[in-house]
């Protein structure tokens, strides 16, 4: 599996090499976002690649320590959501967390097209927001597994004989489930449970609306960015060339499992 950093042009050979890359990011295209635990240092390039560095307040000397960094991609995809729960896992730092959302929500809670779990790149900014509330999310989808079909007919043919078949715009929050013991049903990770460890992953299929080849301005590395129509809205799929099995082009259908990282770019009233 290609790591999430290399998908947006930060292909490093080691954690140390990545840390050195982060330390040398140019000030151009960067700004600091204050939050309760410290600051997000958001670095943005013309290619859409972003790194959100977590700067925690240190001791009395006002020193800021880097405690983490999250890769992200800023695109034009938009998905209307109702944020139902905010959750942090035992492994998350103070800047990290996820939201359980209803996608394409109706007038009332539990009226929606589907549900999803999304990591939020600026989680600490929203941590005190009372749920539920309506929002618009820009979701960056980082492939763990990706298949490309030239058209809808090819996508349908590939599913002949399969017990479970999918539509060209389908979505399943796979990270909310894990395999049970042999012969038992899958285990559902309830977003309301006291302890929460689910991953922000989804298995979806979608129609490719547009594709661009992008070049990371810091590393010179090339990656692909596609706007994809899924159930409930459009998402931004980024992919390393090594992940592509088939030509990624407008009109094709993609399917796979993805890590979902989002930014809530607009939040409206209580819902």
Order of alpha helices (4+ residues) and beta strands (2+ residues): alpha-beta-beta-beta-beta-beta-beta-beta-alpha-beta-alpha-beta-beta-beta-beta-beta-beta-beta
